[in-house]
Amino acid sequence: MIKLITAKERHESKVGDWLSSHYLFSFADYYDPANVQFGPLKVFNDDVMLGNSKLPDHPHAEMEVVTVMLDGEITHRDSLGSETKLKAGEVQRMSAGTGMSHSETNEGDSTAHFCQLWFLPNKRGVAPAYEQMALDFMDNKDRLTPLVTGQRVLENVLFMNSNSTVYYGKLSQGNDIDFKTFKIRKTLVYIIKGSLLVNNVEMDQFDQLRLEDLDVVSLHGVSDAEFILVDVPALEVNF
């Protein structure tokens, strides 16, 4: 199965004039019973946060929260005592487990752009944990760069409590990448910039493609493109 969801089909939500979000799945004020999750992936939000603004402290539990920083900088503070700057090219993973809270602040004047993904964990009741890594993933051309995974065969990545992997891809016009998968896995591709041809389906900026029951996901750069690819187990996790 291959399903294209165009940019205009995303749900848009605004908090005042300082936070603009596009939801790929049911979240907050948006609910569609046919669009609740994709395997264990429950949330995929594309967020733009203006300078000198703050998302106040809020709780999480029994969720793996991944933040991929694309532009600008935000400050992370949490109930574990962490206080860090998350900059473009860096990735953050929170295992909320039995419960933790955090806030996100854009303390500068520049706009921050990031994607945040939430995964249901493999198991409940783990101790809360936080991790951050500078991967400089945006410098890698014509390849997929693994950012966060629960599959320990990969190195130099953040690890999460989900049998899933988040990749960042940068593909030049005319070049190709073949992502090998399995019929027991699902793949989601979300375009940040540019356009792709994925398994003969044309995709433009902010489109997403959900693919199932395949052996290979074939990506071709129609123009220079940047995208996020998420590999998840086909079996849905529900708590």
FIFINU-43683 format. One record per residue: z, x, y of N, C-alpha, C in turn. Coordinates in steps of 0.1 Angstrom, whole numbers, plus 5000, padded with zeros to 4 digits. Example, Ala and Ser with C-alpha at 12.3 -4.5 7.8 and 13.67 -1.06 7.14 Angstrom:
residues 2
507851324943507851234955507851324967 507151284978507151374989507951295000 
This chain:
residues 239
500050084988500050005000500050095012 499250055022499150125035499250015046 500250025055500449935065500450005079 499549965088499550015101500249925111 501149975118501949905129501649965142 500949895151500449955163501649975174 501350055184502350085194502849955201 501949865203502349745210503249645202 503249675189504049595180505549645179 505849765185507149805185508049715194 509249705192510149625201510649715212 510549675224510949745236512249695241 513249785244514549745249514949835261 515549775271515949865282517449835285 518149945289519449935293519449975308 519649875317519449905331518149965334 518050065343516850135346516850275340 517850305332518050445328517750475313 517650375305517350405291516350305286 515250365281514150285276513950315261 514050225253513950245238512850155232 512250215222511250135213511750145199 511950035193512550025180511450005170 511450085159510450065148511049965137 512349945137512949855128513949765135 514449665128515449575134516649655139 517049625151518149705157518649625170 519949625171520549565183520049425185 519349405197518949265200517649225193 517049305185515849275178516149265163 515749145157515849125143514649055137 514049125127512949065120513249085105 513548975097513948995083512949065075 511649075080510649145072510549295076 511449335086511349465091512749525093 513449535082514849575082515049725079 514349765069514449905065513249955057 513150085054512050145047512750245037 512950205024513850285016515250285023 515850405024517150415030517050425045 515850435051515650445066515950315072 516950305080517350175087516950165101 516950285108516750285122515750395126 514750375134513950475140513650435154 514350495164514250455178513550575185 512650545194512050635203512650615217 513450705222514350685234513950775245 513850725257513650795270514850765279 515550875282516850865290516750935303 516850865314516750925327517951025330 517751105340518751205343519951135349 521151205348522351155354522751025349 522651005335523050885329523750905316 524450805311525350825299525350705290 525150735277525350635267526850645263 527650545266529150565264529550585249 530750625247531250645234531150525225 530550545213530350425204530550475190 530950385180531250435167530150425157 530250495146529350495135530150505122 529650445111530350465098529250445087 529450515076528550505065527050515068 526750615077525350635081525050775084 523850825080523450955084522550945096 522951005107522250985120521651115124 520251115126519451225129518851215143 519051315151518451315165517451425166 516151395169515151505171514851505186 515151625192515051635206513651685210 512851605217511551635221511351695235 512151645244511951695258513351675265 513651765274514851755282516051805274 517251755278518551795272519551685273 520351665263521451575264522751645259 523851605264525151655259525851555249 526151615238526851535227528351565227 529151465227530551475225530951375214 531851415205532251325194533751335191 534251245183535651235179536151345170 535151425165535551545158535851665166 535651645180535951755189534751835193 533551795188532251875191531851835205 531351935212530751915225529652025226 528351975226527252065225526152005234 525252105238523952065244522852055234 522151955234521051935225519751945233 518952055231517752085239516452055231 515352045238514052035231513852145221 513452105209513252195198514452205189 515552125192516752125184516851995177 517651995166517851875158519351865155 519851745155521251715152521351615140 522451645132522751555121524151515122 524451385121525851335120525951265107 526851305098527251225087528451145091 528251015094529350935100530450905089 530050885077531050875066532050765069 533350805068534450705069534650665084 533950725093533950685107534050795117 533250785127533350875139532750805151 533050855162532350805175531750925183 530850885191530250995200529550935212 529351015222528550975234527451075236 526451025244525251105247525051095262 525051215269524951215284523751305288 522951255297521951335303522551385317 523051505317523751555329522851615339 521551635336520651695345519851595353 518851635360517951555368516651515360 516351595350515151565342515351455332 514251395328514251295318514351355304 515151295295515251335281514551245272 513851305262513051225253513451265239 513851175231514251205217514051085208 513951115195513851015184515151015176 515650905173516850895165516650805153 517050865141516750795129518150785121 518350665115519550645108519150615093 519850685084519650665070520950615063 520850525054521950485045522250605036 523450645034523750765027523650735012 523650845004523650834989524950784984 526050814991527350764986528250734998 529150654996530050615007531350695007 532050695018533450755019533450905021 532350965025532351105027533051135040 533551255042534251295054533251315065 533551265077532551275088532251425091 531051455095530551585098529451585108 529351705115528351715126527751855124 526351855126525651985126524451975135 524152095140523052105150522352235148 521052245149520252365147519052375156 518752495161517552515169516452555160 515452475158514452505148513152535155 513052525168511852555176510552495169 510752375164509652315156508352285164 508452265177507252235184506352345186 506752475182505852585183504952605171 505252525160504552545147503252455147 502152515146500852445146500252425132 499652315130498852285118499752295105 500952245106501852245095502952135097 503552105086504752025086505952105086 506852085095508152165096509252075092 509952105081511152015077512252035086 512851935090513951935100515351905094 515351795086516551745080516251695066 517051725056516751685043518051665034 517951595024518951585014518551645001 517351715001516751784990516951934992 517851984984518252124986517252234982 516052194979515052294976514452354989 514752285000514252335013515252425020 514852525027515652615034515452605049 516452655057516452665071516252525077 516952425072516952295077518452245077 518652135084519852065083519951975071 521151965065521251885053522051755056 521551645050522151515051522451455038 523251355038523651285026522651165023 521351205021520351105018519151175011 518651115001517551184994516251165002 516251205014515051185023514851315031 513651325037513351445045512551405057 512951455069512251435081511551555085 510251545087509351655091508751625105 508551745112507751735125506451795122 505351735127504051785124503251805137 502551915138501651945149500251975144 499251895146497951915140496851925151 496152035150495052055160493851965156 493051935167491851855165490951915154 490551835144489651885134490251945122 491551975123492252035111492951925103 493351975091493851885081495151935075 496051835070497251865063497251755051 497551805039497751715028499251725024 499951605025501351595021501351535007 501851614998501951564984503151484982 502951364976504151274974504051224960 504851114957504851054944504950904945 504650834935504650694935506050634936 507050724934508450674935508950704949 508050754958508450784972507650694982 508150694994507450625005507350725016 506350705025506050795036505850715049 506450755060506250685073505750795082 504650765089504150865099504150795113 504750855123504850805137504250905146 503350865154502650955163503350965177 503651085181504251105194503251125205 502251205201501151235210499851245202 498751215208497451235202497051125192 496151155183495651065174495351125160 495451055150495251105136494351005128 493851055117493250975107494051005094 494750905090495650925078495250835067 494850895056494250815045493250715049 492350765058491250695064491650575073 492850575078493350475088493550555101 492850495111492950555125494250525131 494950625137496250605144496150665157 496750595167496850655181498250665185 498550715197499850745202500850625200 501950655194503050555192502750455181 501550465174501350395162502250445150 502450365140503150415128502350365116 502450435106501850405093502850415082 502950305074503950305063503050305050 503350405041502550435029503350435017 502850365006503650354994502650374982 503250414971502450414958501250504959 501450624964500450724966500850864960 499850944958500051084954499951184965 499051144975498851234986498651154999 499351205010499051155023498251255030 496951225033496051315040495951285055 496251395062496251375077495151465083 494451405092493351475099493451455114 493451565122493551565136492251505143 492351385148491251335155491251395169 492451405175492651495187493951575184 494251665192495551735190496651635190 497451645179498451545177499851605173 500851535177502251565173502851435167 503551455156504051335149505251365141 505951265137507151275128506751205115 506951275104506751225090508051215083 508351095077509551075070509251045056 509851115047509651105032510951045027 510850925020512050855015511850805001 512950784993512750724980512350584982 511550534972511050394973512150294971 513150334963514250244960515150224972 515350104976516150074988517650084985 518350144994519850154993520450045001 521349974995522049865002523549874999 524349855010525749855008526249715012 
